[in-house]
């Protein structure tokens, strides 16, 4: 018996030794020749029976506990866990997926309905889905979701199914969906995904449905504008769907509590409201508006154009103290309101009625956005208003003017129909040659404000002095491009006629452009620079300025001296060229007149052969001079 026991013991020891050898591994560090200790099996004292069971299993099913192996220097290294059984991993993922699906089913009673609906939606939403198939699938989809629209419309995925039916399902299916949810429209507007369904209905719904949706907002406009999600729906309805009467109804809720439920088609502005109430009621309405508008500034709703309309109406009638309270809330964010007409008017009101500190904050908020503001249809007026009222011209120069004149795309700015007005205003503020009387009327509203101390003349002169070196450099570097553009050619003339000093380099560059080889534009007509309307007009204006200011005349003399006589003579080949030569003679500048007449010696016969007006006038002038002599 003892011998048998010894044999069993030996077999057991050999079995343990074999198992250990299969799990023992040597790790060699090539750089440091560090040998890591072999990983030990958990529970070395496990009896032989348990060890044999483990050895029979696949190596991937042995769960080994991670151990920290320390090398000779005490460094810690965690061995990587290796999975050798892809089948097991698949099974685990499948199990996790099943558990997730089971959990969703328990949480959502419409899980299976939503899953099936999304499968059909994936088919019908494709562009290559045939119309007949789409109609069939849509009807099938409607049968599935009928009676459950309120439940599935709130989720981020199933609301897309509803939106698809609204867009492509036809009037009948659209009406069925609308009937199920028409009593909870305001609530849906406040949900981050369901709000898009309401917008879809405003876009695709019938005229009656759109009217009903907007009416559902009545009495809730204030609350909806204070809600970030619902505000976007009101904004969409206000801008894209509502007619003039409906827009007024949406705005009226800020004009008094009675307008929340009793709408007046004839009331569109606060002025019309105030014509029907006494002073105490007027003050009460303004106080309520002020409180509501201050609340709006704490939300993102102030970015919407409907809010801009309300702010603008308030500023038209509020007292100075009320305005200051609202300006204090708007001064840092008003820069984001400039893209709309009422928003730009609000920004101008903030500049006109704000204190010096308020104005400083507002102007500083324009930093890095000046070029964009200048190109806005309404935003550029805010920059003009700042030039009119901000006394700190150093701040204006640093933030606004410098960003415009030093911009790497300054040529694009001066070509822009709105941004070019900002440059013109720096040189010629409120000049009727450049600014329509309506624009001047708007800007004049800020005159005589209580917070501006510096005279407008001094302010404009300081801005102009700062801008001139940059503008002259602009002419020097881009004179050809400016000559061929209508708006920039006027700006070029304005720069050169108003500059007093340091304009020789710009004039020289301009003269080279006119007399040089590259005097043709790049369009199909390939017209000479004196034939093109914009460039011809600019050249004539500069010559006429020399005539009116002979003591500081520089352009005409440089021009004729840079053009050879034969080239000057060739100008009689076109009508505008003849007028240009006539203007040069009429300047009365001796050196200019002498050079032109010398070039036209013997040209009378050629002038008689021309049939245009300029040739006749030039010929008559030359004959009169010959008679006088």
Secondary structure as GFF3:
##gff-version 3
##sequence-region A 1 629
A	DSSP	alpha_helix	2	23	.	.	.	ID=ss1
A	DSSP	alpha_helix	48	56	.	.	.	ID=ss2
A	DSSP	three_ten_helix	59	61	.	.	.	ID=ss3
A	DSSP	beta_strand	68	70	.	.	.	ID=ss4
A	DSSP	beta_strand	76	78	.	.	.	ID=ss5
A	DSSP	alpha_helix	86	107	.	.	.	ID=ss6
A	DSSP	alpha_helix	111	124	.	.	.	ID=ss7
A	DSSP	alpha_helix	131	145	.	.	.	ID=ss8
A	DSSP	alpha_helix	149	152	.	.	.	ID=ss9
A	DSSP	alpha_helix	158	168	.	.	.	ID=ss10
A	DSSP	alpha_helix	170	181	.	.	.	ID=ss11
A	DSSP	three_ten_helix	182	184	.	.	.	ID=ss12
A	DSSP	alpha_helix	185	189	.	.	.	ID=ss13
A	DSSP	alpha_helix	195	204	.	.	.	ID=ss14
A	DSSP	alpha_helix	207	217	.	.	.	ID=ss15
A	DSSP	alpha_helix	221	225	.	.	.	ID=ss16
A	DSSP	alpha_helix	228	236	.	.	.	ID=ss17
A	DSSP	pi_helix	237	241	.	.	.	ID=ss18
A	DSSP	alpha_helix	244	252	.	.	.	ID=ss19
A	DSSP	three_ten_helix	257	260	.	.	.	ID=ss20
A	DSSP	alpha_helix	270	274	.	.	.	ID=ss21
A	DSSP	alpha_helix	279	296	.	.	.	ID=ss22
A	DSSP	three_ten_helix	300	303	.	.	.	ID=ss23
A	DSSP	alpha_helix	305	317	.	.	.	ID=ss24
A	DSSP	alpha_helix	320	330	.	.	.	ID=ss25
A	DSSP	three_ten_helix	334	337	.	.	.	ID=ss26
A	DSSP	alpha_helix	341	353	.	.	.	ID=ss27
A	DSSP	alpha_helix	356	365	.	.	.	ID=ss28
A	DSSP	alpha_helix	370	374	.	.	.	ID=ss29
A	DSSP	alpha_helix	379	389	.	.	.	ID=ss30
A	DSSP	alpha_helix	393	396	.	.	.	ID=ss31
A	DSSP	pi_helix	397	401	.	.	.	ID=ss32
A	DSSP	alpha_helix	402	405	.	.	.	ID=ss33
A	DSSP	alpha_helix	410	415	.	.	.	ID=ss34
A	DSSP	alpha_helix	419	427	.	.	.	ID=ss35
A	DSSP	alpha_helix	437	444	.	.	.	ID=ss36
A	DSSP	alpha_helix	456	483	.	.	.	ID=ss37
A	DSSP	alpha_helix	486	498	.	.	.	ID=ss38
A	DSSP	alpha_helix	504	515	.	.	.	ID=ss39
A	DSSP	alpha_helix	533	548	.	.	.	ID=ss40
A	DSSP	three_ten_helix	550	552	.	.	.	ID=ss41
A	DSSP	alpha_helix	555	562	.	.	.	ID=ss42
A	DSSP	alpha_helix	565	570	.	.	.	ID=ss43
A	DSSP	three_ten_helix	571	573	.	.	.	ID=ss44
A	DSSP	alpha_helix	575	586	.	.	.	ID=ss45
A	DSSP	alpha_helix	590	599	.	.	.	ID=ss46
A	DSSP	alpha_helix	604	608	.	.	.	ID=ss47
A	DSSP	alpha_helix	613	628	.	.	.	ID=ss48
###
